[in-house]
Amino acid sequence: MKNSAKKHIMTLRDVIGIVSRFARNDYETSLVVADLLNRGFVRVNAGGQSRRIIVR
């Protein structure tokens, strides 16, 4: 069975911008982005010229 859930493709800059709107400071922003990467909610796609992330 094929996974029919759509994946949102954004740049890492977009994710950092969204998180920084709600974070109190840069330290908190970096912790949240690192946590998203470690938990697998955000995945870096290193293929091609530009680096993109996939948010599920």
C-alpha positions in Angstrom: 0.0 0.0 0.0 1.4 3.4 -1.0 1.7 6.2 1.5 -0.7 8.9 0.2 0.2 11.6 2.7 1.6 14.6 1.0 5.0 15.9 2.2 5.6 19.6 2.4 8.9 20.7 0.9 10.4 23.8 2.4 13.8 25.3 2.8 15.7 25.2 6.1 15.4 29.0 6.1 11.6 28.7 6.1 11.5 26.3 9.0 13.9 28.5 11.0 11.8 31.6 10.2 8.6 29.9 11.4 10.1 28.6 14.6 11.8 32.0 15.3 8.4 33.7 15.2 7.3 31.8 18.3 10.6 31.4 20.1 11.7 33.9 22.7 15.4 34.0 21.6 17.9 32.5 19.2 19.0 29.9 21.6 15.4 28.5 21.9 15.1 28.6 18.1 18.2 26.5 17.6 17.0 24.0 20.3 13.6 23.5 18.6 15.1 23.2 15.1 17.7 20.6 16.4 14.9 18.7 18.2 12.8 18.6 15.0 15.8 17.2 13.1 16.6 14.6 15.8 13.1 13.4 16.1 12.7 12.9 12.4 9.8 15.4 11.9 12.1 17.4 9.6 14.4 15.5 7.2 17.2 17.1 5.1 17.2 16.1 1.4 20.8 16.5 0.3 20.2 15.6 -3.3 20.7 18.1 -6.1 22.2 21.6 -5.9 20.1 23.1 -3.1 19.4 21.5 0.2 15.8 21.1 1.0 14.0 19.7 4.0 10.9 17.6 4.0 8.4 18.2 6.8 6.0 15.5 7.7 
